[in-house]
Amino acid sequence: MLKKLYELAKLVFTLGQQTQHNQEKIERLQEEVKRLTLAVQQLAFELQRARDEAEHVREVEGQEREKLILRLENELLRFERRLPPPEKPKRKAQE
């Protein structure tokens, strides 16, 4: 009878230790989940910021491209104005 009582007490003690150990593991894992959640949130924020920045760069590049095209068109128009006017056919007024 004492042996059974001893075995039962030993089992309860072992289960108590395992439960305490498991509870500590759970707490450590919960802390790790919190850290990972924060890291994922930071990565999501950085990703969104990178997307926004890339969009801004595309907009600026598009604006710069437009400016360059307009400058080129202006230069072409200025160049065309510098050309001498086309020669008029000479009239035979002196005849």
Distance bins in CASP14 RR format, pairs under 12 A and 6 or more apart:
PFRMAT RR
TARGET T0000
AUTHOR 0000-0000-0000
RMODE 2
METHOD distances of the structure
MODEL  1
1 7 0 0 0 0 0 1 0 0 0 0 0
1 8 0 0 0 0 0 1 0 0 0 0 0
2 8 0 0 0 0 0 1 0 0 0 0 0
2 9 0 0 0 0 0 1 0 0 0 0 0
3 9 0 0 0 0 0 1 0 0 0 0 0
3 10 0 0 0 0 0 1 0 0 0 0 0
4 10 0 0 0 0 0 1 0 0 0 0 0
4 11 0 0 0 0 0 1 0 0 0 0 0
5 11 0 0 0 0 0 1 0 0 0 0 0
5 12 0 0 0 0 0 1 0 0 0 0 0
6 12 0 0 0 0 0 1 0 0 0 0 0
6 13 0 0 0 0 0 1 0 0 0 0 0
7 13 0 0 0 0 0 1 0 0 0 0 0
7 14 0 0 0 0 0 1 0 0 0 0 0
8 14 0 0 0 0 0 1 0 0 0 0 0
8 15 0 0 0 0 0 1 0 0 0 0 0
9 15 0 0 0 0 0 1 0 0 0 0 0
9 16 0 0 0 0 0 1 0 0 0 0 0
10 16 0 0 0 0 0 1 0 0 0 0 0
10 17 0 0 0 0 0 1 0 0 0 0 0
11 17 0 0 0 0 0 1 0 0 0 0 0
11 18 0 0 0 0 0 1 0 0 0 0 0
12 18 0 0 0 0 0 1 0 0 0 0 0
12 19 0 0 0 0 0 1 0 0 0 0 0
13 19 0 0 0 0 0 1 0 0 0 0 0
13 20 0 0 0 0 0 1 0 0 0 0 0
14 20 0 0 0 0 0 1 0 0 0 0 0
14 21 0 0 0 0 0 1 0 0 0 0 0
15 21 0 0 0 0 0 1 0 0 0 0 0
15 22 0 0 0 0 0 1 0 0 0 0 0
16 22 0 0 0 0 1 0 0 0 0 0 0
16 23 0 0 0 0 1 0 0 0 0 0 0
17 23 0 0 0 0 0 1 0 0 0 0 0
17 24 0 0 0 0 0 1 0 0 0 0 0
18 24 0 0 0 0 0 1 0 0 0 0 0
18 25 0 0 0 0 0 1 0 0 0 0 0
19 25 0 0 0 0 0 1 0 0 0 0 0
19 26 0 0 0 0 0 1 0 0 0 0 0
20 26 0 0 0 0 0 1 0 0 0 0 0
20 27 0 0 0 0 0 1 0 0 0 0 0
21 27 0 0 0 0 0 1 0 0 0 0 0
21 28 0 0 0 0 0 1 0 0 0 0 0
22 28 0 0 0 0 0 1 0 0 0 0 0
22 29 0 0 0 0 0 1 0 0 0 0 0
23 29 0 0 0 0 0 1 0 0 0 0 0
23 30 0 0 0 0 0 1 0 0 0 0 0
24 30 0 0 0 0 0 1 0 0 0 0 0
24 31 0 0 0 0 0 1 0 0 0 0 0
25 31 0 0 0 0 0 1 0 0 0 0 0
25 32 0 0 0 0 0 1 0 0 0 0 0
26 32 0 0 0 0 0 1 0 0 0 0 0
26 33 0 0 0 0 0 1 0 0 0 0 0
27 33 0 0 0 0 0 1 0 0 0 0 0
27 34 0 0 0 0 0 1 0 0 0 0 0
28 34 0 0 0 0 0 1 0 0 0 0 0
28 35 0 0 0 0 0 1 0 0 0 0 0
29 35 0 0 0 0 0 1 0 0 0 0 0
29 36 0 0 0 0 0 1 0 0 0 0 0
30 36 0 0 0 0 0 1 0 0 0 0 0
30 37 0 0 0 0 0 1 0 0 0 0 0
31 37 0 0 0 0 0 1 0 0 0 0 0
31 38 0 0 0 0 0 1 0 0 0 0 0
32 38 0 0 0 0 0 1 0 0 0 0 0
32 39 0 0 0 0 0 1 0 0 0 0 0
33 39 0 0 0 0 0 1 0 0 0 0 0
33 40 0 0 0 0 0 1 0 0 0 0 0
34 40 0 0 0 0 0 1 0 0 0 0 0
34 41 0 0 0 0 0 1 0 0 0 0 0
35 41 0 0 0 0 0 1 0 0 0 0 0
35 42 0 0 0 0 0 1 0 0 0 0 0
36 42 0 0 0 0 0 1 0 0 0 0 0
36 43 0 0 0 0 0 1 0 0 0 0 0
37 43 0 0 0 0 0 1 0 0 0 0 0
37 44 0 0 0 0 0 1 0 0 0 0 0
38 44 0 0 0 0 0 1 0 0 0 0 0
38 45 0 0 0 0 0 1 0 0 0 0 0
39 45 0 0 0 0 0 1 0 0 0 0 0
39 46 0 0 0 0 0 1 0 0 0 0 0
40 46 0 0 0 0 0 1 0 0 0 0 0
40 47 0 0 0 0 0 1 0 0 0 0 0
41 47 0 0 0 0 0 1 0 0 0 0 0
41 48 0 0 0 0 0 1 0 0 0 0 0
42 48 0 0 0 0 0 1 0 0 0 0 0
42 49 0 0 0 0 0 1 0 0 0 0 0
43 49 0 0 0 0 0 1 0 0 0 0 0
43 50 0 0 0 0 0 1 0 0 0 0 0
44 50 0 0 0 0 0 1 0 0 0 0 0
44 51 0 0 0 0 0 1 0 0 0 0 0
45 51 0 0 0 0 0 1 0 0 0 0 0
45 52 0 0 0 0 0 1 0 0 0 0 0
46 52 0 0 0 0 0 1 0 0 0 0 0
46 53 0 0 0 0 0 1 0 0 0 0 0
47 53 0 0 0 0 0 1 0 0 0 0 0
47 54 0 0 0 0 0 1 0 0 0 0 0
48 54 0 0 0 0 0 1 0 0 0 0 0
48 55 0 0 0 0 0 1 0 0 0 0 0
49 55 0 0 0 0 0 1 0 0 0 0 0
49 56 0 0 0 0 0 1 0 0 0 0 0
50 56 0 0 0 0 0 1 0 0 0 0 0
50 57 0 0 0 0 0 1 0 0 0 0 0
51 57 0 0 0 0 0 1 0 0 0 0 0
51 58 0 0 0 0 0 1 0 0 0 0 0
52 58 0 0 0 0 0 1 0 0 0 0 0
52 59 0 0 0 0 0 1 0 0 0 0 0
53 59 0 0 0 0 0 1 0 0 0 0 0
53 60 0 0 0 0 0 1 0 0 0 0 0
54 60 0 0 0 0 0 1 0 0 0 0 0
54 61 0 0 0 0 0 1 0 0 0 0 0
55 61 0 0 0 0 0 1 0 0 0 0 0
55 62 0 0 0 0 0 1 0 0 0 0 0
56 62 0 0 0 0 0 1 0 0 0 0 0
56 63 0 0 0 0 0 1 0 0 0 0 0
57 63 0 0 0 0 0 1 0 0 0 0 0
57 64 0 0 0 0 0 1 0 0 0 0 0
58 64 0 0 0 0 0 1 0 0 0 0 0
58 65 0 0 0 0 0 1 0 0 0 0 0
59 65 0 0 0 0 0 1 0 0 0 0 0
59 66 0 0 0 0 0 1 0 0 0 0 0
60 66 0 0 0 0 0 1 0 0 0 0 0
60 67 0 0 0 0 0 1 0 0 0 0 0
61 67 0 0 0 0 0 1 0 0 0 0 0
61 68 0 0 0 0 0 1 0 0 0 0 0
62 68 0 0 0 0 1 0 0 0 0 0 0
62 69 0 0 0 0 1 0 0 0 0 0 0
62 70 0 0 0 0 0 1 0 0 0 0 0
63 69 0 0 0 0 0 1 0 0 0 0 0
63 70 0 0 0 0 0 1 0 0 0 0 0
64 70 0 0 0 0 0 1 0 0 0 0 0
64 71 0 0 0 0 0 1 0 0 0 0 0
65 71 0 0 0 0 0 1 0 0 0 0 0
65 72 0 0 0 0 0 1 0 0 0 0 0
66 72 0 0 0 0 0 1 0 0 0 0 0
66 73 0 0 0 0 0 1 0 0 0 0 0
67 73 0 0 0 0 0 1 0 0 0 0 0
67 74 0 0 0 0 0 1 0 0 0 0 0
68 74 0 0 0 0 0 1 0 0 0 0 0
68 75 0 0 0 0 0 1 0 0 0 0 0
69 75 0 0 0 0 0 1 0 0 0 0 0
69 76 0 0 0 0 0 1 0 0 0 0 0
70 76 0 0 0 0 0 1 0 0 0 0 0
70 77 0 0 0 0 0 1 0 0 0 0 0
71 77 0 0 0 0 0 1 0 0 0 0 0
71 78 0 0 0 0 0 1 0 0 0 0 0
72 78 0 0 0 0 0 1 0 0 0 0 0
72 79 0 0 0 0 0 1 0 0 0 0 0
73 79 0 0 0 0 0 1 0 0 0 0 0
73 80 0 0 0 0 0 1 0 0 0 0 0
74 80 0 0 0 0 0 1 0 0 0 0 0
74 81 0 0 0 0 0 1 0 0 0 0 0
75 81 0 0 0 0 0 1 0 0 0 0 0
75 82 0 0 0 0 0 1 0 0 0 0 0
76 82 0 0 0 0 0 1 0 0 0 0 0
76 83 0 0 0 0 0 1 0 0 0 0 0
77 83 0 0 0 0 0 1 0 0 0 0 0
80 86 0 0 0 0 0 1 0 0 0 0 0
END
